[in-house]
Amino acid sequence: MAKAVSESFPMNGGEGVYSYKRNSSLQREGVTSSKFIIDEAICEKLDIKRFSTSNPFTIADFGCSTGPNTFIVVQNILDAVDLKYKNSPSLSTHIPEFQVYFNDHIANDFNMLFKSIPLEKKYFAASVPGSFYGRLFPQSSLHFVHSSYSLHWLSAVPYELLDKNSPSWNKGRISYANRSVQQMKNLCLVD
């Protein structure tokens, strides 16, 4: 039986007038406003004592598109993890190396993504093309996974967004640009 291939709708690559690079300010606002959620989740939930400092700390960004917003997200994650290690007296000198996997559909402009990668990056970078609907990584190989502005490609609306009694109900909004801090926390999927 043949496996169904998901349809791909990549963002416009390159640097032209209609490119994602020049037309992603709304997504950048989302990335900027989610920084405190990432910081808080890593500070409160990430148990760094469980990780071996001899292996890299692995991060995946699902739906990375062509940047540059993905690099802001990655830096936010790195800064929060780095701070977590520095604030742990027994591990402050054992900060691991970082490996970042950038994922998007195979039609994504990965050349543009890697052309715009920051020169001063403090991580190893690799691309993992393919749909995140399927399995992309070996079991237990990732420490932190991020995805923003790619979940609107889901095949069905999550039940929680349709349930008027759920804290995740968004009152039918498409964009949640004017949300409060509490509303963002309600949308956060960290227990």
C-alpha positions in Angstrom: 0.0 0.0 0.0 1.5 3.4 -1.0 2.0 6.0 1.6 0.2 9.3 1.0 2.6 12.2 0.4 1.5 15.5 2.1 1.1 18.5 -0.2 3.8 21.2 0.3 3.1 24.9 0.4 6.5 26.5 1.0 7.0 30.1 1.7 8.5 32.2 -1.1 12.3 31.7 -1.0 15.0 34.1 -2.0 15.2 37.8 -1.2 12.7 39.3 -3.6 9.9 41.6 -2.9 7.4 38.7 -2.2 9.9 36.6 -0.3 9.2 35.3 3.2 12.4 37.0 4.3 10.9 40.4 3.5 7.3 39.6 4.5 7.4 37.8 7.8 7.0 40.7 10.3 3.9 39.2 11.8 5.8 35.9 12.4 8.6 37.9 14.0 6.2 39.5 16.4 5.1 36.0 17.4 8.6 34.8 17.9 9.4 37.9 20.0 6.4 37.5 22.2 6.9 33.8 22.7 10.4 34.4 24.1 9.2 34.7 27.7 7.3 31.4 27.4 10.4 29.6 26.1 12.5 31.2 28.9 10.0 30.2 31.6 9.5 26.7 30.3 13.2 26.0 30.1 13.8 27.6 33.5 11.0 25.7 35.3 10.7 22.4 33.3 14.0 21.5 31.7 15.9 19.0 33.9 19.4 19.4 32.7 20.8 16.9 35.2 19.3 14.2 33.0 21.5 15.1 30.0 25.0 14.0 29.3 27.3 16.9 28.7 29.4 14.7 26.5 26.6 14.7 24.0 25.2 17.7 22.2 22.0 19.3 23.4 19.7 18.9 20.3 17.1 21.4 19.2 14.7 21.1 16.3 12.7 23.9 14.7 9.7 22.4 12.8 8.5 24.6 9.9 11.6 26.8 9.9 10.9 28.3 6.5 13.7 30.3 5.1 14.6 32.4 8.1 15.6 34.8 9.6 12.9 34.3 12.3 14.1 30.8 12.9 17.5 32.1 14.0 15.9 34.4 16.5 14.0 31.5 18.0 17.1 29.3 18.1 19.1 32.0 19.8 16.3 32.5 22.4 16.4 28.7 23.2 20.2 28.6 23.4 20.3 31.6 25.7 17.7 30.1 28.0 19.5 26.7 28.1 22.8 28.4 28.6 21.4 30.4 31.5 19.9 27.3 33.0 23.4 25.6 33.0 25.1 28.7 34.4 22.6 28.9 37.2 23.3 25.3 38.2 26.4 25.3 40.4 27.3 21.7 39.7 26.9 22.1 35.9 27.9 25.7 35.2 31.2 24.6 33.7 29.7 21.7 31.7 27.6 23.5 29.1 27.2 21.1 26.2 27.6 21.8 22.5 24.4 22.5 20.6 23.1 20.8 17.5 20.2 22.5 15.7 18.0 20.8 13.1 16.0 23.0 10.8 13.0 21.3 9.4 10.6 22.1 6.7 9.0 20.5 3.6 11.4 19.4 0.9 10.3 22.3 -1.3 11.6 24.8 1.2 14.5 27.1 0.1 17.1 25.6 2.3 19.8 27.3 0.3 18.4 30.7 1.3 18.1 29.5 4.9 21.8 28.4 5.2 22.9 31.4 3.2 21.5 33.7 5.9 22.6 31.7 8.9 24.4 33.9 11.5 28.2 33.7 11.2 28.6 34.0 14.9 26.3 31.0 15.7 27.2 28.9 18.6 25.7 25.6 17.3 26.1 23.0 14.6 23.4 23.3 12.0 21.7 20.7 9.8 18.6 20.6 7.7 16.0 17.8 8.0 13.6 18.1 5.0 10.3 16.4 5.2 6.8 16.7 6.8 6.6 16.8 10.6 3.4 14.7 10.2 5.7 11.8 10.0 8.7 10.7 12.0 11.9 12.6 11.2 14.2 11.7 14.1 15.2 8.6 16.1 13.5 8.0 19.4 14.7 10.1 22.3 17.1 12.1 20.1 15.8 15.6 20.7 15.9 17.7 23.8 13.9 20.7 22.7 11.4 21.1 19.8 10.0 24.3 18.6 7.3 25.1 16.1 5.5 28.4 15.4 3.4 29.5 12.5 3.5 26.0 11.0 0.8 24.5 13.0 -1.8 26.2 10.8 -1.0 23.5 8.3 -2.6 20.9 10.5 -5.1 18.6 8.7 -7.7 19.3 11.4 -8.4 22.0 14.0 -7.5 20.7 17.5 -10.6 20.1 19.6 -9.4 22.5 22.3 -9.6 25.5 19.9 -13.2 24.7 19.2 -14.3 24.1 22.8 -15.7 27.3 24.3 -14.9 26.0 27.8 -11.2 25.4 27.0 -8.6 28.0 27.9 -7.2 27.5 24.4 -10.4 28.6 22.7 -9.5 31.5 20.5 -13.0 32.9 19.8 -12.6 32.1 16.1 -9.6 34.4 15.6 -7.1 33.6 12.9 -4.3 35.6 14.3 -3.8 36.1 18.0 -1.6 39.2 17.8 -3.3 41.1 20.6 -3.4 38.4 23.2 -2.6 38.9 26.8 0.2 37.2 28.7 -2.3 34.9 30.4 -3.9 34.0 27.1 -0.4 33.1 25.7 0.3 30.9 28.8 -3.1 29.2 28.2 -2.1 28.4 24.7 1.3 27.1 25.8 1.3 23.3 25.8 3.8 23.0 28.6 2.3 21.3 31.7 
